Structures are given as structure tokens and as C-alpha cells.
Amino acid sequence: MKSRYNPVLIAIIAIGLIVSLWLNYQRHEIEQRNDTVEMAMEYEGLEHIANWEGLSLNDVLAGFKKAGVTSLVVFDTTLEKLNNNGSIVAVTGEELLKGSALGGDGGKFAPVLSEGIVVPNAVYVTVGTSYDVLTEVVEDLYLRYGKDRLRIVNNEPQIIEILGNPMVITEENYDSKPGVMQAPLGLSTEEMRKAKAFGFNVIVRPMNYLPNDYDKIRSIFRRIDKSGANVTGYIGCGREVVGYPDYIAYMAYKLKKQNMTFGMVEHYTQLQFAAMDGLLPLAEHMDYRVARTYIIDKAEQRKLKMPEALRRWALTDEERNIRINYIKPFMIPQEGRDILELNLDYVSKIADDVQARGYKLGPAGVFSKNTADGKFAPYFPERAWLVPLAFAILAGGIMYLTLLFNFSKKIQYMLLLTGGIVASVTLLKFGGILTRQLLALIAATVFPVLSMTVIVELWESCKKNTPNTLKIIISATWQLALAVILSLIGASFVAAVLGDSRFFLEIDIYKGVKLTFILPVLLISLWYMQRFNVLSKGQIGNIAVHLKNFFSTRITVKHVAFLGVLAFVAYIFVGRSGHTAGVPVPALEIKMRLFLEQMMYARPREKEFMIGHPAFYLAAFAAYKQAPRLWQMLLVVGATIGQGSLVQTFAHMRTPVIMSYIRAVDGYALGAVLGIIAVIAVSILLPYVQKWQRRFLEHE
């Protein structure tokens, strides 16, 4: 064993492991401090519930505050909304003219009608129940449209004319620019004050001004200051963030000055974020004071029952570092309850579940390292710490290549020195995002393979006397534990080399997910064929000869059936990886996942406990029973799938690192149980299969 693995490379890997564990410990501390979840609902949504049920808005707000909502989301108001609630009166020119034709005097707009100056393609606005609201409307109308499209046509009462399309869109249509009645008119001071009065924080979602300038951005914060509300965050609205494209840095400056957090909404595929122009530049200018935000997609929520939706929130907070739970209400009664009772129960149970998992409710937590003054600072490890990681990961890669090509120690050291210097320069001088991703890919693919090579060599050295089934199970159990520990070395490297605020937030992501599943299978197959002379004379160079013979093979129905099975396995294996899979998940599997989520701290991955670890036990059984080499190889490949999946888990940087370690342990425990069952079943059935096989051969 010692002759196959260079002790110098092992020492370098050991040093890198110590560094990775230290960096992962730092990461764990940062993740532990980020323990506050913001429970947010839209002011408009609660207002809609009150109107729908014929209830007092005050009673509805008080009810949801008690249920656990900490923040109300406030959007820009519109002429349509203010007209509906009576704060102002707005009417289109066409409506005024039609009313006049039918004999109406125009009411508050009579002075305009009497002077005969009504423009059909315009909107006319005057005071309703609030002069303050009208003042804000006029202020924002000038900012949005300028003096060319806006004029005061009467002073007592004040009537404002806005030129433009007054069409009202009855359904959401993001492909059309809204008309004057539905155009954004700035944040409502009245709504923010009401939120404050009931003890809520506020998250604002203003639309971008077109075109933009400094004063328009300042107007947003003047309105916030005027309200006196505690505004904790900003989430973009529409297709671009406020300030896009030329004033993003200024918007970030204003947000930071107000001590506000930027909420970035997770994409419905759970991979990165909902598309919005200027999103990532604003996050960068915010120094990554960003909270991952989760919303159940509207189309999906329509199909969900409340209990199904309920289970997602706390689990999502824990597994994906979500810190803003953006809750949309159910607007259709369920379970014999009206929408108010249903949604109060829904929110209350979410709050209870979140707190039961150890989180506090309040303004969204962010990833911040310890600073002397206690202020926010994004986490980026010192680049020098990445250098020993790079050497350790490269040492693992060179160790595998040496097993394959039998490199001399001189060549090993030359490769290590050359690769290490190149990696170190890119990491130290440029930060090396691509270098770090490449190192993570090497660690995620090579170390599961190295882990299995150690185990296979162990089997080869310990099977002189074939043990009984019980001894095989005992041996395989501790050997699987050893394999998991060795694979966790690579997992620790992945978690450490990608560990910073950008990866935690998934602004940057690990891009080798599919390769991480495929490459270990290929690498272990190549090593196994080389190690046990599956190829002629055990030489890699003879692959060309074997490929020629392979392509000359006559295809039979048996071959087609075998290839069909392989294609199906590949489809499930690769297609189910990542977040863009088109392979549906069976209902039975979904139920199994729900059960495991409830029974275990971290639900293990199915490729580990259902495929990899049981295959490991069967591979040990086959090795000790000296089964045909091809069967041993196939089972070793299956076992490698489990080890590769274990390491790949750590590439999901949004998941807390301690949860990934626990998930590996949970996967080992569950996989060991299934593996033991598989070995017992095979040991019972094997004599009958062998007996049938002998009879079949005798008959032949």
C-alpha cells in the first residue's frame, strides 16, 4: 500500500486538510451568527384579505403581527389604487367626456368640463380624503413624467392633468408598459406609517425611475424618512433594480447609509436568483449585505395545499440559508376555513417551525465576519490560505495519475511544483475564481476515487481466507466508514476553497455538478481496468485496440437490451442531478423524502444510501467471495457513485457546512442498514442461484 501512495503527497494533503478544517470552522461560525429570519408579507396582500372578507384592516394587521409576521412589504402606489381607496379621485378624460354626454356635470371635475379643455387621452386627478396623499402624488408625477406631460388645470379644487395612455391592464402583463393609472408613483408614506404603528418593520420594493438621476433616487429615501418607519430592506421590483444602469453605485450608497439589506429572490429552480437587470452589480456595490429571499412561485402555490407549503419554509431556511421568508397568502379557502383563519394559521405555524429550528425572528441576517467595531463586513478568506489547499488538491490529482501511469517521484514533484505555482499566482494576484472552481472540481472527482482505490487494495490484501457473511458485514461496515472519512477529505477541500460570501449567497456557483457525477465513475473504471489487467497487458495505450474490437462487434438483441438499461440508468443518474433536471420525481420517492426530513437532522442523498453504500457492501461481499472480476468492477463503480455524491454535497455552498457533514454521517448510517440487508439477501439467494446455474449448464 505504501509503495502505491507517495508519503510526501500524503503529507501535503494532510497539511491542506488541516487548513481546510480551519477555514470551514471559520465558515461555520459565520453561518451560526447568521441566525435571524425575517417573516415578510405584502401590505397589499393583507389589505386585500381585509377587503375580501369585509374586515377592518387594523384587525387584520394586528392578527398577522401576533401570528409572527415581522415585516410588511410596501410597493409603489398607483393612481388606480389611490382612487380605489378614496385617497384621491382620478378619472380619464374619456370617462369625463362620456359622463358629460350623458348629462353629468363632472362632480369635482366640473371646472375642467365647463372650460371645455378635457383631453380624452389623459388622466385628471384631484383630492379625495387626503391632501397629504395628493401632495405626494403630484411630487412623484413630476419626477416620473416631467413638466411637459403634467399641468395644473385648476387650483380650487386643485386638478392635475397627466397626458398619456390611461388604459388599465386587468391582468399582469410584464411585456407591456403600464398606463398612467397603473404607473408607479413612489412609496406610500401612509402605508409605511401604518406598518410602524402596528410594530412592523418595512421592506420596500420601489420601481426604477426611467430615466434615472440622483434626485429621483433621493426621493425614495425622503419618503422613507418622512414615514418614520424602520425600513430594514430593499427588494427589486419589475425587471431592473433602482438605479439601473448608471446609478447603481449611488443606490447602494443610500441603502448602506440607511443600514438596509438587499433581498435577492431565489429563482424557482433553487439555482441563483430571479432575473433582474443590475441585480449582481448592486449586490457587489452593497459589499454583499444581501439576504437570500424565498417566495413560493405563484403558479406553484395555486396547486399546493397549505400543509404542503408549510413544510418548505423552515427547511428552506436551514438548508439554503434563506433569511427572508416572503410569504404570499392563500386566497382560496381550504380545509373548511376562510382565507383569514387559514392564513393566520399558516403564518403562525411557519413562525413556530422556524423558531423550533433555532432561528430568531427579526430583520434578515447576513453573512458577516467579526470586526473590531462590530460593523458588517463580507467574508472572504485571506488568499494565502488558499495556497496550501491548491497544493493539497493537486497532490491528490497527481496521486491518481501516478496510480494510472506509474509516474516516478521526480515527475510527481515536477507536476506538483508547476501546477502549484500557477495556481498560487492566480489565487494570490487575481483571486482566481476559475482556478478555485477548477480546484473544487479536481477535489470533488479525484478524492472519492482515491478513497475507493484504498478500499479495493484493502480487499485485495485481506481475502486469502473467505470469511463468512457476518464477518464480511462487520468488515464492510468499518471499511465504508473509512471510505467516507477519506472522501470527506476531498469534501472539506471543496467547502474551503469555495468558501466566501459570493459562494454562500450563490452569486458565484460551483459549475461542475454534472461532471462531478460522471468523472468519478470514469476515473475509477479506468483505474480498475488498469490495476487488474482488464485491458491487454494492463496498458492504457491498448485502449485503441480494444475500441477497434468493440466497434467491430456484431450487435445482438442482448447487446441492445443491455445498452437500453445503461441508457436508462444514465438518464436517471445524470438527469436527476443539479436543478435543471427534466426527470420527474415519483410520488413514492417524494413521500420517502418527507419521512426522512422529519426523522433525520439532514436528509441524506439518495445516490449515497440507495445506490452507493449498498453497492459498497455488495462489492465487499463480491471481493471476499472472489466473484468474477467484471462483477466486482461494476459494484466498485456503484460504490464510487455514493462517494462522489457525498463530496458533491459540499459544493452546494448555500447549505451550512455542518449540515453537509451531518448529511454524510446520516447517509452512512442509512446506507449501512440497506447495505447489510442487501448482503444478507444476496447470501441467502446465492446458493439457489448457483444451483439453478449448475442445472442450466448441465442441460446445455
C-alpha positions in Angstrom: 0.0 0.0 0.0 2.8 2.4 0.9 4.5 1.9 -2.4 1.4 3.0 -4.3 0.8 6.3 -2.4 3.7 8.8 -2.2 4.1 9.7 1.5 5.2 13.2 0.6 2.0 13.8 -1.3 0.1 12.3 1.6 1.8 14.8 4.0 0.9 17.7 1.7 -2.7 16.5 1.6 -2.7 16.3 5.4 -1.5 19.9 5.7 -4.2 21.0 3.3 -6.8 19.1 5.3 -5.8 21.0 8.5 -6.1 24.3 6.6 -9.5 23.3 5.1 -10.9 22.3 8.5 -9.7 25.7 10.0 -11.4 27.6 7.1 -14.6 25.5 7.4 -14.6 26.2 11.2 -14.5 30.0 10.4 -17.3 29.5 7.9 -19.4 27.6 10.5 -19.0 30.4 13.0 -20.2 32.9 10.4 -23.2 30.7 9.5 -24.0 30.3 13.2 -24.2 34.1 13.7 -26.5 34.5 10.7 -29.5 33.2 12.6 -32.3 35.7 12.2 -35.1 35.2 9.7 -37.4 37.9 8.5 -41.1 37.0 8.1 -42.5 39.2 5.4 -45.9 39.7 3.8 -47.1 42.3 1.4 -49.2 45.2 2.8 -51.3 45.0 -0.3 -51.9 41.3 0.3 -53.2 41.8 3.9 -55.3 44.8 2.7 -56.8 42.5 0.0 -57.7 39.9 2.7 -59.4 42.6 4.8 -61.3 43.9 1.8 -62.2 40.4 0.6 -63.6 39.3 4.0 -65.2 42.7 4.8 -62.9 43.1 7.8 -61.1 46.0 9.4 -57.6 46.4 8.1 -56.4 47.2 11.6 -57.7 43.9 12.9 -56.1 42.0 10.1 -52.7 43.7 10.6 -52.9 43.1 14.4 -53.7 39.4 13.7 -50.7 38.8 11.4 -48.4 40.7 13.7 -49.4 38.3 16.5 -49.0 35.3 14.2 -45.4 36.1 13.6 -45.0 38.5 10.6 -42.1 40.8 11.4 -42.1 43.0 8.2 -44.6 44.4 5.7 -43.5 44.7 2.1 -44.5 48.1 0.6 -44.6 48.8 -3.2 -45.0 52.0 -5.1 -48.6 53.2 -5.0 -50.6 54.0 -8.2 -53.4 56.3 -9.2 -55.6 53.3 -9.6 -55.0 52.1 -6.1 -55.3 55.5 -4.5 -58.5 56.2 -6.4 -59.9 52.8 -5.3 -59.3 53.6 -1.6 -60.6 57.2 -1.9 -57.3 59.0 -1.0 -57.6 60.8 -4.3 -60.0 60.9 -7.2 -58.7 60.0 -10.6 -60.7 59.8 -13.8 -59.7 59.5 -17.5 -60.6 62.3 -20.0 -62.6 59.8 -22.0 -64.8 59.0 -18.9 -65.3 62.7 -18.2 -66.5 63.3 -21.7 -68.8 60.3 -21.7 -70.3 61.4 -18.4 -70.8 64.9 -19.8 -72.5 63.5 -22.9 -74.9 61.6 -20.6 -75.8 64.7 -18.7 -73.4 64.6 -15.8 -71.7 67.8 -14.5 -68.4 66.1 -13.8 -68.6 66.5 -10.0 -65.2 67.6 -8.7 -64.1 67.9 -12.3 -66.8 70.3 -13.3 -64.4 73.3 -13.7 -62.5 71.3 -16.3 -65.6 70.3 -18.2 -67.0 73.9 -18.1 -63.9 75.3 -19.7 -64.0 72.6 -22.4 -60.3 71.7 -22.0 -60.7 67.9 -21.4 -58.2 65.7 -23.4 -59.5 62.1 -24.0 -56.0 60.6 -23.8 -55.3 61.9 -20.3 -56.0 61.4 -16.6 -57.3 64.0 -14.3 -56.6 63.9 -10.6 -57.9 65.8 -7.6 -58.1 65.5 -3.8 -60.1 62.7 -2.2 -59.8 62.0 1.6 -56.2 63.1 2.0 -54.4 66.3 0.9 -51.1 64.8 2.0 -51.5 61.9 -0.4 -52.3 64.3 -3.2 -49.1 66.3 -2.4 -47.1 63.1 -2.7 -48.8 62.1 -5.9 -48.0 65.5 -7.5 -44.4 65.2 -6.3 -43.9 61.8 -7.9 -45.8 62.7 -11.1 -43.3 65.4 -11.8 -40.5 63.0 -11.1 -42.0 60.3 -13.4 -43.3 62.4 -16.3 -41.7 65.9 -16.1 -43.4 69.2 -16.7 -44.1 68.5 -20.4 -46.8 65.9 -19.6 -48.1 67.4 -16.4 -50.1 70.6 -15.8 -52.3 72.1 -13.2 -55.6 72.9 -14.9 -57.5 74.2 -11.8 -56.5 75.5 -8.4 -59.6 75.4 -6.3 -60.0 72.4 -6.1 -56.6 71.5 -7.5 -56.9 69.4 -10.6 -53.9 67.9 -12.3 -53.8 66.7 -15.9 -51.4 63.9 -16.9 -51.1 63.2 -20.6 -50.6 59.6 -21.6 -52.3 56.3 -22.2 -54.9 55.8 -19.4 -55.6 52.1 -20.2 -55.9 49.8 -17.2 -54.5 46.3 -17.6 -56.8 43.9 -15.8 -54.2 41.0 -15.6 -50.4 41.1 -15.0 -48.6 41.7 -18.3 -45.0 42.4 -17.8 -44.5 42.7 -21.6 -46.4 46.0 -21.7 -45.6 49.3 -20.1 -48.3 50.2 -17.6 -50.6 53.2 -18.4 -50.8 56.3 -16.3 -53.4 54.8 -14.0 -51.1 51.9 -13.1 -47.7 53.6 -13.3 -45.6 53.6 -10.1 -45.9 56.7 -8.0 -43.5 56.2 -5.2 -43.7 54.6 -1.8 -46.8 55.3 0.2 -45.9 57.2 3.4 -49.4 56.3 4.7 -48.7 52.6 4.4 -45.3 52.8 6.0 -46.7 54.8 8.9 -49.4 52.2 9.4 -46.9 49.4 9.4 -44.9 51.3 12.0 -48.0 51.9 14.1 -48.6 48.1 14.3 -45.0 47.3 15.2 -43.9 46.0 11.8 -40.6 46.6 10.1 -40.8 47.5 6.4 -39.2 46.1 3.3 -39.6 48.4 0.3 -40.0 47.5 -3.4 -39.9 50.7 -5.4 -39.8 50.6 -9.2 -36.9 52.1 -11.1 -37.2 55.6 -12.5 -36.9 56.0 -16.2 -34.8 57.9 -16.9 -32.9 58.0 -13.6 -30.9 60.6 -11.7 -29.7 61.3 -8.2 -32.7 63.3 -7.1 -35.1 60.6 -8.1 -33.3 58.0 -6.0 -33.1 60.5 -3.1 -36.9 61.0 -3.4 -37.3 57.3 -2.3 -35.3 57.8 0.8 -37.0 61.2 1.6 -40.3 59.3 1.6 -38.9 56.7 3.9 -37.5 59.3 6.3 -40.8 61.2 6.2 -42.7 58.0 7.3 -40.5 57.3 10.3 -40.8 53.6 9.6 -38.0 51.2 10.4 -37.1 50.1 6.8 -34.9 47.1 7.1 -34.6 46.0 3.4 -35.0 46.6 -0.3 -36.1 44.0 -2.8 -36.1 44.8 -6.5 -39.4 45.1 -8.4 -40.0 44.7 -12.1 -37.2 43.9 -14.5 -34.4 46.1 -13.1 -33.2 47.4 -9.7 -33.5 51.0 -8.8 -30.5 52.9 -10.2 -30.0 50.7 -13.3 -28.0 51.3 -15.4 -25.9 54.3 -14.4 -26.8 55.0 -10.7 -26.4 51.6 -9.1 -23.5 52.7 -7.0 -25.4 55.6 -5.7 -28.4 53.4 -4.9 -26.1 51.1 -3.0 -24.6 54.0 -1.1 -28.1 55.2 0.0 -29.1 51.6 1.1 -25.9 51.2 3.1 -26.3 54.6 4.7 -29.8 53.6 5.8 -28.4 50.3 7.1 -30.7 48.3 4.8 -30.3 44.8 3.5 -30.7 43.9 -0.2 -33.0 41.0 -0.6 -32.3 38.8 -3.6 -35.1 36.4 -4.6 -34.1 32.8 -5.2 -35.1 31.5 -8.6 -37.9 29.0 -8.6 -35.4 26.3 -9.8 -33.5 27.0 -6.5 -30.4 28.0 -8.5 -29.2 31.5 -8.1 -31.8 34.3 -8.5 -34.8 35.6 -10.4 -33.5 37.5 -13.3 -33.3 41.3 -12.9 -31.0 43.8 -14.6 -28.5 45.3 -12.3 -29.0 42.6 -9.6 -25.5 41.4 -9.2 -23.8 44.8 -9.7 -26.0 46.2 -6.9 -25.0 43.2 -4.6 -21.4 43.9 -5.3 -21.7 47.7 -4.5 -23.6 46.7 -1.3 -20.5 44.7 -0.3 -22.7 41.6 -0.3 -25.0 42.8 2.5 -27.5 40.5 0.9 -30.2 38.2 2.2 -31.4 35.2 0.2 -35.1 35.5 -0.2 -37.6 32.7 -0.8 -41.0 33.1 -2.4 -43.2 30.1 -3.4 -43.9 30.6 -7.1 -47.4 32.0 -7.7 -48.3 29.3 -10.3 -47.0 26.6 -8.0 -48.8 27.9 -4.9 -52.1 27.7 -6.7 -51.6 23.9 -6.8 -50.5 23.5 -3.2 -52.4 22.7 -0.1 -51.4 24.7 2.9 -49.7 21.7 4.7 -47.5 21.1 1.7 -46.5 24.7 1.5 -45.9 24.8 5.3 -43.2 22.2 5.4 -41.0 24.2 3.0 -40.2 27.3 4.9 -38.2 26.2 7.9 -36.4 23.5 5.9 -35.5 26.0 3.2 -34.2 28.5 5.8 -32.0 25.7 7.3 -30.8 24.0 4.1 -30.4 27.0 1.7 -29.6 29.9 4.1 -32.8 31.7 3.3 -33.2 34.7 5.6 -36.3 36.4 4.2 -39.4 34.3 4.2 -41.5 36.2 1.7 -45.0 34.7 2.3 -47.8 35.1 -0.1 -51.3 34.4 1.3 -53.7 31.7 0.0 -56.7 33.4 -1.5 -58.9 30.3 -1.9 -60.4 28.7 1.3 -59.1 25.3 2.2 -59.8 22.7 4.9 -63.2 24.3 5.6 -61.6 27.6 6.7 -61.9 31.1 5.3 -58.8 32.8 4.0 -58.1 34.9 7.1 -58.2 31.9 9.5 -56.3 29.8 7.0 -53.5 32.3 6.5 -53.2 33.2 10.2 -52.7 29.5 11.0 -50.3 29.2 8.0 -48.1 32.1 9.2 -48.2 31.1 12.8 -47.0 27.6 12.0 -44.2 28.8 9.8 -43.0 31.1 12.6 -43.2 28.2 15.1 -41.3 25.9 12.8 -38.6 28.5 12.1 -38.0 29.2 15.8 -38.1 25.4 16.6 -35.0 25.1 14.4 -33.1 27.6 16.5 -33.7 30.8 14.5 -34.8 34.1 15.8 -37.4 36.3 14.1 -36.4 39.8 13.1 -34.5 41.8 10.4 -32.8 39.4 8.0 -29.4 38.0 9.0 -26.4 38.4 6.6 -23.1 36.7 6.3 -20.6 38.9 8.2 -17.3 38.2 9.7 -16.2 39.5 13.1 -14.9 43.1 13.0 -13.4 45.2 15.8 -16.1 47.8 15.5 -18.9 45.3 15.2 -20.0 46.6 11.8 -20.9 44.5 8.7 -18.1 43.1 6.7 -18.4 40.4 4.0 -16.4 37.2 4.5 -13.5 36.5 2.1 -10.7 34.3 3.5 -7.1 35.5 3.2 -5.8 34.4 -0.2 -2.7 33.0 1.3 -4.8 30.3 3.0 -5.8 29.0 -0.4 -2.3 28.2 -1.5 -1.8 25.1 0.7 -5.3 24.0 -0.4 -4.2 24.2 -4.0 -1.1 22.2 -3.4 -3.1 19.5 -1.5 -5.8 19.2 -4.1 -3.2 19.0 -6.9 -1.3 16.4 -4.8 -4.5 14.3 -4.8 -4.8 14.6 -8.6 -1.1 13.6 -9.1 -1.6 10.7 -6.8 -4.4 9.3 -9.0 -2.4 9.9 -12.2 0.5 8.1 -10.7 -1.7 5.1 -9.9 -2.7 5.1 -13.6 0.6 5.9 -15.3 3.2 4.9 -12.7 4.9 8.3 -12.6 8.3 8.5 -11.0 8.7 10.6 -7.9 10.6 13.2 -9.9 7.8 13.6 -12.3 5.3 13.8 -9.5 7.2 16.6 -7.8 7.7 18.5 -11.1 3.9 18.3 -11.8 3.1 19.4 -8.3 5.5 22.3 -8.3 4.4 23.6 -11.7 0.7 23.3 -11.1 1.1 24.7 -7.6 3.0 27.8 -8.7 0.5 28.5 -11.5 -2.5 28.1 -9.1 -0.8 30.1 -6.4 -0.1 33.1 -8.7 -3.7 33.2 -10.0 -5.1 32.9 -6.5 -2.8 35.5 -4.8 -2.8 38.0 -7.6 -6.2 37.8 -9.2 -8.4 36.0 -6.7 -8.7 33.1 -9.1 -12.5 32.4 -9.3 -12.0 30.0 -12.2 -8.9 28.5 -10.5 -10.9 27.9 -7.4 -13.7 26.3 -9.3 -11.2 24.0 -11.2 -9.6 23.0 -7.9 -13.0 22.2 -6.4 -13.8 20.1 -9.5 -10.5 18.2 -9.0 -11.2 17.6 -5.3 -14.7 16.5 -5.9 -13.8 14.0 -8.6 -10.4 12.6 -7.5 -10.8 12.1 -3.8 -13.8 9.8 -4.0 -11.8 7.7 -6.5 -8.7 7.7 -4.3 -10.9 6.6 -1.4 -12.2 3.6 -3.3 -8.7 2.7 -4.6 -7.6 2.4 -0.9 -10.6 0.2 -0.1 -10.1 -2.1 -3.1 -6.4 -2.5 -2.3 -7.5 -3.4 1.2 -9.9 -6.1 -0.1 -7.1 -7.5 -2.3 -4.8 -7.9 0.7 -7.4 -9.4 3.1 -9.2 -12.1 1.2 -6.9 -15.1 1.4 -9.4 -16.9 3.6 -13.0 -16.3 2.6 -14.9 -15.1 5.7 -18.5 -15.9 6.5 -21.3 -13.4 5.8 -21.2 -11.9 9.3 -17.5 -11.2 9.1 -18.0 -9.6 5.7 -20.7 -7.3 7.1 -18.6 -6.3 10.0 -15.6 -5.6 7.7 -17.6 -3.7 5.2 -19.2 -1.5 7.9 -15.8 -0.2 9.2 -14.4 -0.1 5.6 -17.3 2.0 4.5 -16.7 4.3 7.4 -13.0 4.6 6.3 -14.1 5.3 2.7 -16.5 8.1 3.9 -13.7 9.6 6.0 -11.3 9.6 3.1 -13.9 11.1 0.8 -14.6 13.8 3.4 -11.1 15.0 2.9 -12.0 16.0 -0.7 -15.3 17.4 0.6 -13.5 19.6 3.1 -11.3 20.9 0.3 -14.3 21.7 -1.8 -16.1 23.5 1.1 -13.0 25.5 2.0 -11.7 26.5 -1.5 -15.1 27.9 -2.4 -15.9 29.4 1.0 -16.7 33.1 0.7 -19.7 35.4 0.8 -20.2 35.3 -3.0 -20.5 31.5 -3.0 -22.6 31.4 0.2 -25.1 33.7 -1.5 -24.8 31.8 -4.8 -23.7 34.9 -6.7 -20.9 32.5 -7.8 -21.7 28.8 -8.0 -19.9 25.6 -8.5 -20.4 24.8 -12.2 -19.1 21.2 -12.3 -22.2 19.4 -10.9 -22.8 17.1 -13.9 -19.0 16.4 -14.3 -18.8 15.6 -10.6 -21.2 12.7 -11.1 -19.7 11.4 -14.3 -15.9 11.8 -13.8 -15.5 9.6 -10.7 -17.3 6.8 -12.5 -15.0 7.1 -15.5 -11.8 7.5 -13.3 -12.5 4.5 -11.1 -13.3 2.4 -14.2 -10.1 3.4 -15.9 -8.1 2.7 -12.7 -9.8 -0.6 -12.1 -9.2 -1.9 -15.7 -5.5 -0.8 -15.4 -5.0 -2.2 -11.9 -6.4 -5.7 -12.7 -5.3 -6.1 -16.3 -8.8 -5.9 -17.7 -7.1 -4.3 -20.7 -4.4 -6.4 -22.5 -1.2 -6.4 -20.6 -2.7 -3.8 -18.3 -1.6 -0.9 -20.6 -3.7 2.2 -21.1 -2.2 2.5 -24.6 -4.0 -0.6 -25.7 -7.4 1.2 -25.4 -7.2 2.0 -29.1 -7.0 -1.8 -29.9 -10.0 -2.5 -27.7 -12.0 0.3 -29.2 -11.4 -1.1 -32.6 -12.5 -4.6 -31.5 -15.5 -3.0 -29.7 -16.7 -1.2 -32.8 -16.3 -4.4 -34.8 -18.7 -6.3 -32.5 -21.8 -7.8 -34.1 -24.9 -6.3 -32.4 -27.4 -8.7 -30.9 -30.7 -8.3 -29.1 -28.8 -8.9 -25.9 -26.5 -6.0 -26.6 -29.4 -3.7 -27.4 -31.2 -4.7 -24.2 -28.0 -4.1 -22.1 -27.4 -0.7 -23.8 -31.0 0.2 -23.1 -30.6 -0.5 -19.4 -27.4 1.5 -19.3 -29.0 4.4 -21.2 -31.9 4.4 -18.7 -29.6 4.4 -15.7 -27.5 7.2 -17.2 -30.7 9.2 -17.9 -31.8 8.9 -14.3 -28.3 9.3 -12.8 -27.3 12.4 -14.7 -30.7 13.8 -15.4 -31.7 13.8 -11.8 -28.5 15.8 -10.8 -28.5 19.5 -10.4 -31.5 21.8 -10.5 -32.5 21.7 -14.2 -33.4 18.1 -14.3 -36.3 17.1 -16.6 -36.6 13.7 -14.9 -39.8 13.7 -12.7 -39.6 12.5 -9.1 -42.1 9.7 -8.4 -44.7 10.3 -5.7 -43.4 7.4 -3.6 -40.0 9.0 -3.6 -41.4 12.3 -2.5 -43.1 10.7 0.4 -39.9 8.9 1.4 -38.1 12.3 1.3 -40.7 13.8 3.5 -40.3 11.0 6.0 -36.5 11.3 6.1 -36.7 15.0 6.5 -38.8 14.5 9.6 -36.8 11.6 11.0 -33.2 12.9 10.4 -31.4 16.1 11.0 -30.3 16.3 7.4 -31.9 14.1 4.8 -29.1 12.1 3.1 -28.8 12.0 -0.7 -30.4 9.0 -2.4 -27.4 8.3 -4.6 -25.5 7.6 -1.3 -27.8 5.5 0.8 -29.8 3.8 -2.0 -27.1 3.2 -4.6 -23.5 3.9 -3.4 -23.4 2.4 0.1 -25.4 -0.7 -0.6 -23.2 -1.3 -3.7 -20.2 -0.9 -1.4 -21.4 -3.7 0.8 -22.1 -5.9 -2.2 -18.7 -5.0 -3.6 -17.1 -6.2 -0.4 -19.1 -9.4 -0.5 -18.1 -10.0 -4.1 -14.4 -9.3 -3.4 -14.3 -11.6 -0.4 -16.2 -14.3 -2.2 -13.9 -13.9 -5.2 -16.7 -13.2 -7.7 -15.9 -12.6 -11.3 -13.8 -9.5 -11.8 -16.3 -7.8 -14.0 -19.0 -8.0 -11.3 -16.5 -6.7 -8.7 -15.7 -3.8 -11.0 -19.4 -2.9 -11.6 -20.1 -2.9 -7.9 -17.0 -0.8 -7.2 -18.2 1.7 -9.7 -21.6 1.8 -7.9 -19.8 2.3 -4.6 -17.9 5.2 -6.1 -21.2 6.9 -7.1 -22.0 7.1 -3.4 -18.6 8.6 -2.5 -18.9 11.1 -5.4 -22.3 12.2 -4.3 -21.1 12.6 -0.7 -18.4 15.0 -1.8 -20.6 16.8 -4.3 -23.0 17.7 -1.5 -20.3 20.1 -0.2 -20.4 22.1 -3.5 -23.8 23.4 -2.5 -22.3 26.4 -0.7 -25.7 27.8 0.3 -26.1 24.8 2.6 -24.4 25.3 6.1 -21.2 23.3 6.2 -22.0 21.5 9.4 -25.3 20.2 7.8 -23.3 18.8 4.9 -21.0 16.9 7.3 -24.1 15.6 9.3 -25.8 14.6 6.0 -22.7 12.5 5.2 -23.0 10.7 8.6 -26.7 10.2 8.2 -26.2 8.8 4.7 -23.6 6.4 6.1 -25.9 5.2 8.8 -28.9 4.7 6.5 -26.7 3.3 3.7 -25.1 0.8 6.1 -28.6 -0.5 7.1 -29.6 -1.0 3.4 -26.2 -2.5 2.6 -26.4 -5.1 5.3 -29.9 -6.0 4.2 -28.6 -6.3 0.6 -25.7 -8.6 1.7 -28.0 -10.8 3.7 -30.4 -11.1 0.9 -27.7 -12.0 -1.6 -26.1 -14.5 0.7 -29.4 -16.3 1.2 -30.3 -16.3 -2.5 -26.8 -17.0 -3.9 -26.9 -20.8 -3.2 -30.2 -21.1 -5.1 -28.9 -19.1 -8.0 -25.7 -21.2 -8.2 -27.8 -24.4 -8.0 -30.0 -23.2 -10.8 -26.9 -22.1 -12.8 -25.4 -25.6 -12.5 -28.6 -27.3 -13.7 -28.8 -24.9 -16.6 -25.2 -25.6 -17.7 -25.7 -29.3 -17.4 -28.9 -29.1 -19.5 -26.9 -27.1 -22.1 
